Amino acid sequence: MKLTLRIYNHHDKEKIIHLIQLNTPQYFAEEEEKELIFYLDNFSQQFYLVEKNNEILACGGINTVSENPNKMRLSWDIVHPLWQGKGLGTELTKFRIDSIKNIPNISAIEVRTSQLVESYYQKFGFKTVEIIKDYWAKGFDLYRMEMFV
């Protein structure tokens, strides 16, 4: 199976929107689609895609945390439902963590997720540091998690 990892470009936008729609409402609230579009329009300089035969199977980004220049954030991890549980998301997450570890002066990595995938990030060493009920939408709590590098 030949998979390609590449950086996002604006021509991918509709495919990324479709990817989040395939994961709504199981992992994302409908309201989050607008936030993803805003992210793609404004913060996608380090947003990565995994493709096979020009089909986007997974995506996820990294970006700085504005309130702390020594912290980076994993953002918008989305895996096509047919590819979940097959290691694709894990490889993309490891790639981004390793990329962040190579950035000078970064001391921590943050991920803002929900209770639905908290255990996934715990496998990488992330610890939950804050929970806000119904943050993303009703039934979708914010789990802010961190790991030190």
Steps between C-alpha positions, in 0.01 A plus 500: 500500500663825384408788729616855447555760773486856374420854603149641452418748226180698447384260224456234771248700701180331379649153556596593857150633564362172368732310736366682807143444377568125486602522870199711609327445741706204625817702575417861410202727558343664195607841633866403469494497120503882495799502738684258272435724199636799694808297595561391140465859379731648764729247673567212258870568431593173675191293428580152370303253291534127452379385159464185299414528130415871544247422775562675831491239776620707795610849593640695790696815567742662735504863599634726771300579811462879492503542877823294537772514232675198656198275437372346177157348441377200305191614312211347309584132498247334272513147357261360240263260683602207277865553600455545874674242715753411230794705629472789258411757766770364728768543233382853421496590870851357553626692196368828637627437854845418360489814282417714803777343707748626238390863541738692730362642827176300496439352843145363469242372254131560553195339349145624546261213448186345645424222743445274197871468420673590826627142535652513150727791595584346836681223307749763380561634849254789506344582837165673545552839665157660452144390426220738399156343466310560175781720365488397133124437507249328728647160583846590365723599790840665460787286624816707492794266517876560516826315476845637572781451249 
